[in-house]
Amino acid sequence: MSTVSLDQKLALAKRCSREATLAGAKAAAVATVASAIPTLASVRMLPWAKANINPTGQALIISTVAGMAYFIAADKKILSLARRHSFENAPEHLKNTSYQGTGRPHPAFFRP
């Protein structure tokens, strides 16, 4: 089992947080466009939306979707990186996740 210094752990954490930030920003940009188009189109075309959704409401709808997308994507990226790194640093006896009783391998979603 290899020992990892504190500096290496901090560098890894910094890299992981940067990757998560970029993934969240990409998701937020896509979600902004994906929510802005129907929101702005519906305000122009639907009489109910034109009467009841003012510019502040439109901005609130679009920014809420973008914020949710950012945090969901960043959280998913952090969890996937943490799982991958915890598996890489695990002892060998824990890495063998196959059950020896059957001749069939696990389905793909159980593999690390």
Buried (B, 14 or more C-beta within 10 A) or exposed (E): EEEEEEEEEEEBEEEBBEBBBEBBBEBBEEBBEBBBEEBBEBBEEEEEBEEEBEEEEBEEBBBEBBBBBBEBBBEBBBEBBEEEBEEEEEEEEEEEEEEEEEEEEEEEEEEE
